[in-house]
């Protein structure tokens, strides 16, 4: 992409410097036509099985809410039961929710206490929002769910092993079957970590995950987006940038692309500090990626774009308006209209790009 087009596409949605960057309302008139504000609060979005609604958390450890994309009507999903804090909510192909929850008690002075010591996996039936049903497994960070079948993957506590299993229902009660250890880094360096992200459509033969490595100060400084073949165990590195952060996020329904969070646009001195923005990555092994937002350099040290998830038709991306401080934290969710974006690129005379 030439310099003029970069300015056209990026500067279009960046407010002038005198507007407080952290005030989402101040961005509404500055956004380009392919960006719109879905909500000015909330974190960690995920689409429902119809792509008509977006689930999200009210805060990084909190309750699950749902917003209708067309009407903007918001409802609380998990207000019908007490819990120790919900860290993740992901929609299964049948519309039920997979929840990664904290323990039975909530510590207001240490709200993220359970994030790296073990989250309980529960299933919440869409026709019974008062009774989360335990699946008998613990995970660390977010699990992965298939968009095609009732299959999940999760990272075990310690983030050095990944398991997969299928969900079945017996008299309406879910349980896991066919559990297997897919990948283990127990014999690797002490500073290597794993995190599941998505099964790759359309055939679910590959699991997309993030490979992290670092040092005694931070085991997550560097990361690459990878895939592991579920049949033969072959691992593919899709990003090829060792001195950078490239975390896997939402996948496209055709399986040809995935969204990632990356700091590859930063000078070397500012990399590995979580100064991230969202990119669209080709899953063809080329490592090519197209940047879709630039909050991290417009508002250095304050804001970034992160946690992107693609709807099941490949029409919209829900993107979190993220804070630099705190992994996964932010406030507000944007919708990125892919059709409008591609039309704007075509009008400007650009094609596929790789920064």
Wavefront OBJ file of the C-alpha trace (Angstrom):
o trace
v 0.000 0.000 0.000
v 1.486 3.366 -0.961
v 1.948 6.187 1.541
v -1.036 8.175 0.279
v -3.422 5.249 0.677
v -2.117 4.515 4.166
v -2.888 8.069 5.167
v -6.329 7.835 3.574
v -7.305 4.628 5.333
v -5.658 5.187 8.716
v -5.990 8.902 9.335
v -9.667 8.753 8.415
v -10.593 7.379 11.802
v -8.038 9.128 14.016
v -9.301 12.137 15.970
v -7.243 15.296 16.146
v -4.695 15.423 18.989
v -6.757 17.752 21.191
v -9.576 15.189 21.558
v -9.089 12.922 24.598
v -8.149 9.571 23.102
v -9.741 7.537 25.864
v -13.195 9.080 25.346
v -14.945 6.810 22.874
v -17.818 9.226 22.321
v -15.315 11.753 20.969
v -14.391 9.340 18.177
v -17.879 8.906 16.765
v -17.616 11.710 14.198
v -14.028 10.807 13.317
v -14.556 7.166 12.389
v -14.418 6.168 8.706
v -17.519 4.657 7.077
v -16.324 1.091 7.663
v -16.002 1.601 11.453
v -18.951 2.076 13.811
v -19.314 2.016 17.566
v -21.239 -0.992 18.855
v -20.947 -0.149 22.554
v -18.928 2.329 24.612
v -18.310 -0.185 27.401
v -17.382 -3.836 27.688
v -14.528 -6.156 26.713
v -13.784 -9.510 25.013
v -16.469 -9.716 22.303
v -17.660 -12.941 20.674
v -20.340 -13.437 18.007
v -23.346 -15.669 18.576
v -24.146 -18.556 16.229
v -26.409 -16.360 14.048
v -24.047 -13.349 13.792
v -26.987 -11.212 14.899
v -25.669 -10.608 18.415
v -22.330 -10.027 20.111
v -21.585 -11.413 23.555
v -19.155 -9.485 25.748
v -18.069 -9.010 29.359
v -18.885 -5.817 31.202
v -15.312 -5.831 32.562
v -12.300 -8.087 32.397
v -13.702 -10.212 35.250
v -17.449 -9.788 35.369
v -20.778 -10.791 33.829
v -21.719 -11.705 30.264
v -23.909 -9.341 28.261
v -25.393 -9.571 24.776
v -26.022 -6.775 22.289
v -28.130 -7.044 19.147
v -26.148 -5.619 16.246
v -29.215 -4.230 14.470
v -31.277 -2.823 17.346
v -28.417 -2.198 19.842
v -30.590 -3.729 22.564
v -28.432 -4.941 25.473
v -29.315 -7.695 27.946
v -27.465 -9.349 30.821
v -26.930 -13.060 30.173
v -25.384 -14.263 33.438
v -27.315 -12.203 35.977
v -29.394 -15.208 37.026
v -26.730 -16.888 39.166
v -23.890 -16.017 41.546
v -20.314 -16.670 40.522
v -16.716 -15.743 41.266
v -16.242 -13.781 38.058
v -16.406 -14.761 34.382
v -13.226 -14.344 32.336
v -14.353 -15.695 28.950
v -17.637 -16.426 27.167
v -17.643 -18.148 23.772
v -20.579 -19.275 21.688
v -20.801 -22.898 20.604
v -22.260 -23.913 17.264
v -25.616 -24.808 18.889
v -25.910 -21.420 20.601
v -24.949 -22.536 24.097
v -22.135 -20.659 25.851
v -18.799 -22.005 27.014
v -17.773 -20.064 30.126
v -14.337 -19.855 31.745
v -15.115 -18.842 35.315
v -13.216 -18.016 38.478
v -13.657 -19.849 41.757
v -16.650 -19.780 44.062
v -15.528 -16.559 45.747
v -14.594 -13.184 44.314
v -11.741 -11.131 45.762
v -12.354 -7.466 44.969
v -8.776 -6.617 45.953
v -7.402 -9.208 43.531
v -10.077 -9.664 40.833
v -7.807 -11.557 38.409
v -6.674 -14.012 41.075
v -7.844 -17.087 39.177
v -6.718 -16.015 35.704
v -3.417 -17.907 35.843
v -4.216 -20.363 38.625
v -7.111 -22.105 36.920
v -10.494 -21.212 35.432
v -13.413 -23.620 35.621
v -15.063 -24.589 32.338
v -18.867 -24.470 32.437
v -21.571 -24.717 29.796
v -24.567 -22.376 29.937
v -27.595 -23.587 27.977
v -29.233 -20.861 25.910
v -32.659 -21.987 27.153
v -31.574 -22.028 30.826
v -29.475 -19.029 31.817
v -29.676 -19.683 35.560
v -27.718 -22.920 35.849
v -24.167 -23.123 34.460
v -23.187 -26.782 34.164
v -19.605 -27.802 35.042
v -17.563 -29.701 32.475
v -15.013 -30.917 35.013
v -11.974 -29.247 33.463
v -9.759 -26.282 34.304
v -8.155 -23.956 31.789
v -5.860 -20.965 31.684
v -6.812 -18.014 29.476
v -9.394 -18.543 26.747
v -10.531 -21.882 25.290
v -11.230 -22.483 21.590
v -14.579 -23.549 20.130
v -15.353 -25.025 16.733
v -17.775 -23.161 14.483
v -18.703 -26.439 12.752
v -19.186 -29.015 15.515
v -19.385 -29.407 19.286
v -15.638 -29.556 19.780
v -13.462 -27.470 22.092
v -9.790 -27.056 22.929
v -8.265 -25.510 26.008
v -4.873 -24.696 27.491
v -4.148 -26.441 30.768
v -3.062 -24.495 33.844
v 0.541 -23.430 33.338
v -0.072 -22.797 29.618
v 2.264 -25.570 28.488
v -0.258 -28.156 27.268
v -3.353 -28.148 25.038
v -6.219 -30.645 25.148
v -9.213 -31.194 22.872
v -12.566 -32.886 23.494
v -16.088 -33.198 22.129
v -19.224 -32.063 23.963
v -22.204 -34.413 24.149
v -25.497 -34.098 26.028
v -27.075 -36.852 28.092
v -30.579 -36.013 29.310
v -29.743 -32.377 28.678
v -26.546 -32.468 30.741
v -23.297 -31.779 28.852
v -20.116 -33.755 29.313
v -16.782 -34.088 27.533
v -15.769 -37.181 25.568
v -12.783 -38.103 23.381
v -10.453 -35.957 25.473
v -6.863 -36.068 24.288
v -3.608 -34.236 24.864
v -2.887 -32.483 21.575
v 0.327 -30.623 22.346
v 2.770 -30.515 25.272
v 5.662 -28.142 25.903
v 6.484 -29.604 29.316
v 9.986 -30.497 28.111
v 10.604 -27.067 26.563
v 12.146 -23.946 28.055
v 10.581 -22.694 31.276
v 9.652 -19.480 29.470
v 7.552 -21.016 26.681
v 3.749 -20.750 26.810
v 0.747 -21.805 24.683
v -2.773 -20.457 24.186
v -5.571 -21.921 22.070
v -7.543 -19.685 19.720
v -9.656 -21.293 16.965
v -10.326 -24.440 15.011
v -9.630 -23.655 11.380
v -12.709 -23.884 9.145
v -14.130 -25.289 7.031
v -12.959 -28.784 8.067
v -11.515 -28.216 11.581
v -8.389 -30.200 10.717
v -6.115 -27.593 12.269
v -6.092 -25.743 15.588
v -4.793 -22.176 15.491
v -2.868 -21.233 18.628
v -0.331 -18.740 19.947
v 3.221 -19.759 20.834
v 4.765 -17.408 23.428
v 8.289 -17.145 24.729
v 10.180 -14.664 26.866
v 12.358 -14.552 29.967
v 12.160 -14.474 33.752
v 10.575 -11.005 33.644
v 7.805 -11.849 31.173
v 7.181 -15.181 29.460
v 4.879 -13.531 26.895
v 7.130 -10.851 25.357
v 7.344 -12.625 21.988
v 4.641 -14.591 20.221
v 3.878 -16.235 16.906
v 0.583 -17.398 15.422
v 0.815 -21.112 14.673
v -1.365 -24.015 13.623
v -1.214 -27.688 14.554
v -2.660 -30.386 12.302
v -5.064 -32.438 14.420
v -4.284 -35.612 12.491
v -0.506 -35.676 12.138
v 0.627 -33.095 14.709
v 2.533 -30.956 12.199
v 3.031 -27.381 13.444
v 3.109 -24.410 11.046
v 4.384 -20.937 11.948
v 2.166 -18.446 10.101
v 3.789 -15.156 11.124
v 7.590 -15.609 10.777
v 8.571 -12.532 12.823
v 10.621 -13.719 15.815
v 11.361 -10.247 17.213
v 7.715 -9.252 17.476
v 4.407 -9.977 19.203
v 1.837 -11.773 17.009
v -1.076 -13.235 18.980
v -3.777 -15.243 17.201
v -7.328 -13.923 17.457
v -10.567 -14.508 15.509
v -10.585 -16.605 12.339
v -12.477 -16.007 9.083
v -15.216 -18.518 8.157
v -13.420 -19.673 4.999
v -10.256 -20.411 6.989
v -8.039 -18.402 4.638
v -7.333 -15.585 7.075
v -7.122 -14.986 10.804
v -7.035 -11.808 12.822
v -3.988 -11.207 15.006
v -2.733 -8.614 17.468
v 0.739 -7.464 16.478
v 3.378 -4.849 17.220
v 5.289 -5.349 13.943
v 4.605 -1.717 13.017
v 6.566 -0.477 16.020
v 10.286 0.341 15.866
v 12.417 -2.357 17.473
v 12.908 -0.282 20.633
v 9.133 -0.255 21.236
v 8.361 -3.884 20.405
v 7.479 -6.536 22.984
v 5.738 -3.935 25.146
v 2.165 -4.819 24.071
v 1.828 -1.697 21.904
v -0.475 -3.608 19.582
v -2.974 -3.210 16.773
v -5.112 -5.626 14.766
v -4.039 -7.232 11.481
v -5.621 -9.593 8.963
v -3.161 -12.475 8.471
v -3.027 -14.812 5.474
v -2.942 -18.445 6.551
v -1.035 -19.584 3.473
v 2.395 -19.650 5.101
v 3.541 -16.407 3.465
v 3.321 -14.362 6.662
v 1.538 -11.548 4.814
v -0.673 -9.391 7.012
v -2.752 -6.268 6.473
v -3.111 -3.739 9.254
v -6.690 -2.632 9.947
v -6.239 -0.033 12.718
v -3.505 2.138 14.212
v -4.613 3.270 17.665
v -1.307 2.211 19.246
v 0.735 4.851 17.431
v -1.948 7.554 17.373
v -2.262 7.350 21.159
v 1.065 5.895 22.328
v 1.071 4.499 25.821
v -2.709 4.865 26.144
v -4.743 2.950 23.545
v -4.609 0.074 21.105
v -7.018 -2.044 19.031
v -7.291 -5.666 20.172
v -9.436 -8.788 20.683
v -10.848 -8.870 17.102
v -13.434 -11.559 16.287
v -15.004 -12.227 12.874
v -18.699 -12.996 12.411
v -19.741 -16.312 10.888
v -20.471 -14.798 7.478
v -17.160 -12.935 7.236
v -18.927 -9.572 6.960
v -17.990 -7.827 10.216
v -15.203 -7.816 12.770
v -15.930 -6.850 16.363
v -12.858 -5.061 17.737
v -12.109 -4.031 21.287
v -11.033 -0.488 22.072
v -8.129 -1.577 24.288
v -6.032 -0.005 27.005
v -2.243 -0.291 26.876
v -2.177 -1.150 30.579
v -3.514 -4.610 31.358
v -3.633 -7.659 29.101
v -7.036 -7.875 27.428
v -8.464 -4.859 29.230
v -10.313 -2.054 27.477
v -13.573 -0.194 27.159
v -15.923 -0.429 24.236
v -16.395 -2.435 21.049
v -16.291 -1.318 17.432
v -17.691 -2.982 14.327
v -15.434 -3.126 11.289
v -17.468 -3.491 8.062
v -15.315 -5.567 5.709
v -17.424 -4.916 2.598
v -17.222 -1.147 3.074
v -13.500 -1.369 3.760
v -12.797 -3.391 0.606
v -14.947 -0.993 -1.448
v -12.960 1.945 -0.104
v -9.698 0.198 -0.972
v -10.930 -0.581 -4.477
v -11.976 3.021 -5.014
v -8.563 4.172 -3.841
v -6.896 1.759 -6.254
v -5.286 -0.599 -3.753
v -5.186 -4.358 -3.704
v -4.031 -6.911 -1.189
v -1.346 -5.418 1.026
v 1.281 -6.508 3.512
v 2.851 -3.828 5.698
l 1 2 3 4 5 6 7 8 9 10 11 12 13 14 15 16 17 18 19 20 21 22 23 24 25 26 27 28 29 30 31 32 33 34 35 36 37 38 39 40 41 42 43 44 45 46 47 48 49 50 51 52 53 54 55 56 57 58 59 60 61 62 63 64 65 66 67 68 69 70 71 72 73 74 75 76 77 78 79 80 81 82 83 84 85 86 87 88 89 90 91 92 93 94 95 96 97 98 99 100 101 102 103 104 105 106 107 108 109 110 111 112 113 114 115 116 117 118 119 120 121 122 123 124 125 126 127 128 129 130 131 132 133 134 135 136 137 138 139 140 141 142 143 144 145 146 147 148 149 150 151 152 153 154 155 156 157 158 159 160 161 162 163 164 165 166 167 168 169 170 171 172 173 174 175 176 177 178 179 180 181 182 183 184 185 186 187 188 189 190 191 192 193 194 195 196 197 198 199 200 201 202 203 204 205 206 207 208 209 210 211 212 213 214 215 216 217 218 219 220 221 222 223 224 225 226 227 228 229 230 231 232 233 234 235 236 237 238 239 240 241 242 243 244 245 246 247 248 249 250 251 252 253 254 255 256 257 258 259 260 261 262 263 264 265 266 267 268 269 270 271 272 273 274 275 276 277 278 279 280 281 282 283 284 285 286 287 288 289 290 291 292 293 294 295 296 297 298 299 300 301 302 303 304 305 306 307 308 309 310 311 312 313 314 315 316 317 318 319 320 321 322 323 324 325 326 327 328 329 330 331 332 333 334 335 336 337 338 339 340 341 342 343 344 345 346 347 348 349 350 351 352 353 354 355
